[in-house]
Amino acid sequence: MSAASTVITPRLRQGRAALAAGFLLQGTTFALLVTCIPELQDRYGLSDSLLPVFLAAVPILAGVGSITSEQLVRRTGARAVLRVVQPAVCLTLAGVGFGDELWQLALALGAFGLLVGALDASMNMLGVGLQHRYGRSIMIGFHAAFSLGAILGAALAGLGSHYDAGLPVLFGAAAAVIAPLAVLAGALPRPSAGGTLPQPSAGGTPNAGPAELGDAVREAAEAAARSIPWRPLLPLCLAMAFAYIADASVSNYSVKYLTDGLHSPEDVAKLSYLGYMVAMLLGRAVGDRAVQHWGVVPVVRVGAALAALGFAVAAAAPGAWAGIAGFTVLGLGICAIIPQVFAAGGRLFPADSDAAVARLNLFNYAGFLVGSPLVGAVADASSYRWALLAPMLLVLAVLPLAGRFAPAPAPVPAPAVA
């Protein structure tokens, strides 16, 4: 892709801003839920042995939602899916806060999982398509907006815990603000209905004119009858799963590790997730430039090594602040891996990028599904310190997979014949 030859129109900029707003709102919603797990346990009387069951149900249903979204996007477009499911996710968050029986929690979390799967897939489909039209790396920037939203959500959860606001007030007020903003962001114009990439021109440079965008829509319709192979995607699928096992370990257990393992006050313990997300935001703020300067493979390799170091520091931490420092280093390391998996999948299947993104997104939830029970089981058998070493080893496995993130080499023209 050549940034110099791509015309960035006002419509492309509006689409990028609207999608970034959607990522930010999703980050806020998700962080509010995961940082309030101790409060959810208290409100619903969830035991430590039953908690992993509820946490595992969410990614399973999110995987169903992601696969379903692939079919919905082929019929209605990624934008249409996004406009419906994002406000609905906010309503399910409110439902989690207002219930008081286990069946109500199960129903609300089930709906949250299904909808968030469709939401994640549709947002990343649109992001991959916009990156191709921009002609340069912008995918990490969208995930930076998610991280910024997560910081806001974690901060709101910390304030709610400090002032004993309660889940009905916290989640209800958040949904009342976020849902209208999601509707407003969804109403902003976007450059296309889906994320399927237009094919490069004969010179290898994407062309974002009206005729080419029309070709992209037609290609998306034709792709509905085709099935992309799994085998080329498997290394990226594994990298996605390992990265999300690491992310799930922080999201679901960093606060519990500091409170139960390091005997930290709850409001201080919440800084572990906040530090993780701040580091992730800072890394993602410069991630696209780093990819353009050094290339995607070195960025992914350095990130995996830093993430493993962060786990090691957290596991060996003598106190709360050292644990927070470890999770912060982990956030800096993991920040670029996940968005680059989606970008690499889009490059691998440019005519079927929506299907590739939906399939890769499944391993987002596979990582969450494995990560929470894995850390919980090891912690029950030994301690949280030993439990953090399991995702550390898995994130190290991204190092040999990093070569699969590289863009395909450009074709070499045949020499002229005299």
C-alpha positions in Angstrom: 0.0 0.0 0.0 1.2 3.5 -0.8 0.0 6.3 1.4 1.4 8.9 -1.0 -1.0 7.8 -3.8 -4.1 7.5 -1.7 -6.5 10.5 -1.6 -7.8 10.9 2.0 -11.3 12.4 1.4 -13.4 14.1 4.1 -15.8 11.1 3.9 -12.9 8.8 4.8 -11.9 11.0 7.7 -15.5 11.1 9.0 -15.7 7.3 8.7 -12.4 7.0 10.7 -13.6 9.4 13.4 -17.0 7.6 13.7 -15.4 4.2 14.0 -12.9 5.5 16.5 -15.8 6.8 18.6 -17.4 3.3 18.5 -14.2 1.7 19.7 -13.9 4.2 22.5 -17.5 3.6 23.7 -17.0 -0.2 23.5 -13.8 0.1 25.6 -15.7 2.0 28.3 -18.6 -0.5 28.4 -16.3 -3.5 28.6 -14.0 -2.1 31.3 -17.0 -1.1 33.5 -18.0 -4.8 33.4 -14.7 -6.5 34.0 -13.4 -4.2 36.7 -16.6 -4.7 38.7 -16.3 -8.5 39.0 -15.8 -8.3 42.8 -19.0 -6.3 43.1 -20.8 -8.7 40.9 -19.8 -11.6 43.1 -21.0 -9.8 46.2 -24.3 -8.7 44.6 -25.2 -12.1 43.2 -23.5 -14.3 45.8 -21.2 -15.9 43.3 -18.6 -18.2 44.8 -15.0 -18.3 43.5 -15.7 -21.8 42.0 -18.8 -20.6 40.2 -17.3 -17.3 38.9 -15.2 -19.0 36.1 -18.4 -20.7 34.8 -20.1 -17.3 34.3 -16.9 -15.7 32.9 -16.5 -18.6 30.4 -20.1 -18.3 29.2 -19.6 -14.8 27.9 -16.8 -15.6 25.3 -18.6 -18.8 24.2 -21.7 -16.8 23.3 -19.5 -14.0 21.9 -18.0 -16.5 19.5 -21.5 -17.4 18.4 -22.3 -13.7 17.9 -19.1 -13.2 15.9 -19.9 -16.1 13.5 -23.5 -14.9 13.2 -22.3 -11.4 12.3 -20.3 -12.8 9.3 -23.6 -13.9 7.8 -25.5 -10.7 8.9 -22.7 -8.5 7.4 -23.0 -10.2 4.0 -26.7 -9.3 3.9 -26.8 -5.9 5.6 -23.3 -4.6 5.9 -20.9 -4.1 8.9 -22.1 -0.6 9.5 -25.8 -1.7 9.8 -24.8 -4.4 12.3 -22.7 -2.0 14.3 -25.5 0.7 14.5 -27.9 -1.8 16.1 -25.7 -3.9 18.4 -23.7 -1.2 20.1 -26.6 0.6 21.8 -28.0 -2.9 22.6 -24.7 -3.9 24.4 -25.2 -0.8 26.7 -28.7 -1.9 27.6 -27.4 -5.4 28.6 -24.8 -3.7 30.8 -27.6 -2.0 32.6 -29.4 -5.4 32.9 -26.3 -6.8 34.6 -26.5 -4.1 37.2 -30.2 -4.2 38.0 -30.6 -7.9 38.6 -30.3 -9.7 41.9 -30.9 -13.4 41.1 -28.4 -15.7 39.4 -30.8 -16.4 36.5 -31.0 -12.7 35.8 -27.2 -12.4 35.8 -27.0 -15.4 33.4 -29.6 -13.9 31.0 -28.0 -10.5 31.0 -24.4 -11.8 30.6 -25.6 -14.2 27.8 -27.1 -11.3 25.9 -24.0 -9.2 26.5 -21.8 -12.0 25.1 -23.9 -12.5 21.9 -24.1 -8.8 21.1 -20.4 -8.0 22.0 -19.3 -10.7 19.6 -21.2 -9.1 16.7 -20.0 -5.7 17.8 -16.3 -6.6 17.9 -16.4 -8.4 14.6 -18.2 -5.6 12.7 -16.0 -2.8 14.2 -12.8 -4.7 13.1 -14.2 -5.4 9.7 -14.8 -1.7 9.1 -11.3 -0.9 10.6 -9.5 -3.3 8.2 -11.4 -1.9 5.2 -10.6 1.7 6.2 -6.9 0.9 6.7 -6.8 -0.5 3.2 -8.4 2.7 1.8 -6.0 4.9 3.8 -3.1 3.0 2.3 -1.2 2.9 5.6 -1.4 1.4 9.1 -4.3 3.0 11.1 -5.7 -0.2 12.8 -3.7 0.2 16.0 -5.2 3.7 16.4 -8.7 2.3 16.5 -7.6 -0.1 19.3 -6.0 2.9 21.0 -9.5 4.5 21.1 -10.7 1.3 22.8 -7.9 1.5 25.3 -8.8 5.2 26.1 -12.4 4.1 26.6 -11.3 1.3 28.9 -9.3 3.7 31.0 -12.4 5.9 31.3 -14.5 2.8 32.3 -11.9 1.6 34.8 -11.7 5.1 36.4 -15.5 5.3 36.6 -15.6 1.8 38.2 -13.0 3.0 40.7 -15.0 6.1 41.6 -18.1 4.0 42.0 -16.3 1.6 44.3 -14.8 4.5 46.3 -18.2 6.2 46.9 -20.2 2.9 47.2 -22.5 3.9 44.3 -23.7 0.4 43.7 -24.0 -1.5 40.4 -27.6 -0.3 39.5 -26.5 3.4 39.7 -23.1 2.8 38.0 -24.2 0.6 35.2 -27.6 2.3 34.7 -26.0 5.8 34.5 -23.3 4.6 32.1 -25.8 3.0 29.8 -28.0 6.1 29.8 -25.0 8.1 28.6 -23.2 5.6 26.3 -26.2 4.3 24.4 -27.2 7.7 22.9 -23.6 8.4 22.0 -23.4 5.1 20.2 -26.5 6.0 18.2 -25.0 9.3 17.3 -21.7 7.8 16.3 -23.5 5.2 14.1 -25.4 8.0 12.3 -22.2 9.6 11.1 -21.3 8.9 7.4 -18.9 6.1 6.6 -17.2 5.4 3.3 -18.7 1.9 2.7 -21.2 -0.5 4.1 -18.7 -3.3 4.8 -15.1 -4.0 5.5 -14.2 -6.2 2.5 -11.2 -4.8 0.8 -11.1 -3.5 -2.8 -8.6 -5.3 -5.0 -5.3 -3.5 -5.8 -4.9 -1.9 -9.2 -2.5 -3.3 -11.7 0.3 -1.3 -10.1 -0.4 -2.8 -6.7 -1.9 0.5 -5.2 -5.4 0.6 -3.8 -7.8 3.0 -5.5 -10.6 4.5 -3.5 -12.7 6.0 -6.3 -16.4 5.4 -6.6 -16.1 2.7 -9.2 -13.6 0.8 -7.2 -15.7 1.0 -4.1 -18.7 -0.3 -6.1 -16.4 -3.2 -7.2 -15.6 -3.9 -3.5 -19.3 -4.2 -2.7 -19.9 -6.6 -5.6 -16.9 -8.6 -4.5 -18.4 -8.8 -1.0 -21.6 -10.2 -2.5 -19.7 -12.8 -4.6 -17.7 -13.7 -1.5 -20.8 -14.9 0.3 -20.8 -18.0 -1.9 -17.2 -18.8 -1.2 -15.4 -20.2 1.9 -11.9 -19.1 2.8 -9.5 -21.9 3.9 -8.7 -22.2 7.6 -5.1 -23.4 7.2 -3.4 -20.0 6.2 -5.2 -18.3 9.1 -4.2 -20.8 11.8 -0.9 -19.1 12.9 -2.7 -15.8 13.2 -5.5 -17.6 15.1 -3.0 -18.9 17.6 -1.4 -15.5 18.0 -4.8 -14.0 18.6 -5.7 -16.7 21.2 -2.4 -16.4 23.1 -2.7 -12.6 23.2 -6.3 -12.7 24.5 -5.3 -15.4 27.1 -2.9 -12.8 28.4 -5.5 -10.0 28.2 -8.1 -12.1 29.9 -5.7 -12.9 32.7 -5.4 -9.2 33.4 -9.0 -8.3 32.9 -10.4 -11.0 35.1 -7.8 -11.6 37.7 -5.5 -8.6 38.1 -7.7 -7.0 40.7 -8.3 -10.3 42.5 -4.6 -11.1 42.5 -3.8 -7.8 44.2 -6.7 -8.0 46.7 -6.5 -11.7 47.6 -2.8 -12.5 46.9 -1.1 -9.2 47.7 -3.6 -8.0 50.3 -4.2 -4.7 48.6 -7.2 -2.4 49.3 -9.8 -2.7 46.5 -9.5 0.8 45.2 -5.7 0.5 44.9 -6.1 -3.0 43.3 -8.2 -1.5 40.5 -5.1 0.5 39.5 -3.7 -2.7 38.1 -6.2 -2.8 35.3 -6.0 1.0 34.9 -2.2 0.9 34.6 -2.5 -1.9 32.1 -4.8 0.1 29.9 -2.8 3.3 30.2 0.3 1.5 29.0 -1.7 -0.1 26.2 -3.1 3.3 25.2 0.4 4.9 25.1 1.8 2.0 23.1 -1.1 2.1 20.6 -0.9 5.9 20.2 2.5 5.4 18.6 2.0 1.8 17.3 1.0 2.7 13.7 4.1 4.9 13.4 6.3 2.1 14.8 4.8 -0.4 12.2 5.5 2.1 9.4 9.1 2.7 10.6 10.3 -0.8 11.7 7.7 -3.1 10.2 5.1 -5.3 11.7 7.2 -8.3 12.5 9.8 -6.6 14.8 6.9 -4.7 16.6 5.1 -8.0 17.3 8.2 -9.8 18.5 9.3 -7.0 20.8 5.7 -6.7 22.1 5.5 -10.5 22.9 8.8 -10.3 24.8 7.7 -7.3 26.8 4.4 -8.9 27.7 6.2 -12.0 29.0 8.4 -9.7 31.1 5.4 -8.0 32.5 3.9 -11.3 33.7 7.2 -12.3 35.3 7.4 -9.0 37.2 3.8 -9.3 38.4 4.2 -12.9 39.5 7.3 -12.0 41.5 5.9 -8.8 43.0 6.5 -8.4 46.7 3.7 -5.8 47.0 0.8 -4.1 45.3 2.7 -1.4 43.5 5.2 -3.9 42.0 2.3 -5.9 40.8 0.8 -2.8 39.2 4.1 -2.1 37.5 4.2 -5.6 36.1 0.7 -5.3 34.6 1.7 -1.9 33.2 4.7 -3.4 31.3 2.4 -6.2 30.1 0.0 -3.6 28.6 2.8 -2.0 26.7 3.9 -5.3 25.3 0.5 -6.7 24.2 -0.8 -3.4 22.7 0.0 -3.9 19.0 -0.4 -7.7 18.6 -4.2 -7.9 18.5 -4.9 -5.1 16.0 -2.1 -6.5 13.8 -3.7 -9.9 13.7 -6.8 -8.4 12.2 -4.7 -6.4 9.7 -2.7 -9.4 8.7 -5.8 -11.4 8.1 -7.2 -8.7 5.9 -4.0 -8.7 3.8 -4.1 -12.5 3.6 -7.6 -12.5 2.1 -8.2 -9.1 0.5 -11.3 -10.2 -1.3 -12.8 -11.8 1.8 -11.5 -9.7 4.6 -14.9 -9.7 6.4 -14.9 -13.5 6.7 -11.2 -13.5 7.7 -11.9 -10.9 10.5 -14.9 -12.8 11.8 -13.0 -16.0 12.0 -10.0 -14.4 13.7 -12.3 -12.7 16.1 -13.5 -16.2 17.2 -10.0 -16.7 18.7 -10.4 -13.5 20.7 -13.1 -15.3 22.6 -11.3 -18.6 22.6 -8.5 -16.8 24.4 -10.9 -15.5 27.0 -12.5 -18.9 27.3 -9.2 -20.6 28.0 -7.6 -17.7 29.9 -10.1 -17.3 32.8 -10.4 -21.1 33.7 -6.7 -21.6 33.2 -5.6 -18.9 35.6 -8.4 -19.8 38.0 -7.6 -23.5 38.0 -3.9 -22.9 38.6 -4.6 -20.4 41.3 -7.0 -22.8 43.1 -4.3 -25.6 42.9 -1.4 -23.4 44.0 -1.5 -19.6 44.0 -2.1 -16.6 41.8 1.7 -16.1 41.5 2.1 -19.5 39.8 -1.1 -18.9 37.8 0.4 -15.9 36.1 3.2 -18.0 34.7 0.9 -20.0 32.4 -0.2 -17.0 30.2 3.5 -15.9 30.3 4.6 -19.1 28.6 1.7 -18.8 26.0 2.5 -15.2 25.1 6.1 -16.2 24.5 4.8 -18.6 21.8 3.8 -15.5 19.7 7.6 -15.0 19.0 7.9 -17.8 16.4 4.5 -16.8 14.9 5.5 -13.2 14.3 6.8 -13.9 10.8 3.3 -14.7 9.6 2.3 -11.1 10.2 4.5 -9.8 7.4 2.8 -8.4 4.3 3.1 -10.6 1.2 6.1 -9.5 -1.0 5.2 -7.4 -4.0 5.4 -9.3 -7.3 8.7 -8.7 -9.2 8.0 -7.6 -12.8 9.4 -9.8 -15.5 12.5 -8.4 -17.2 11.9 -6.8 -20.6 12.8 -8.9 -23.6 14.8 -7.2 -26.3 
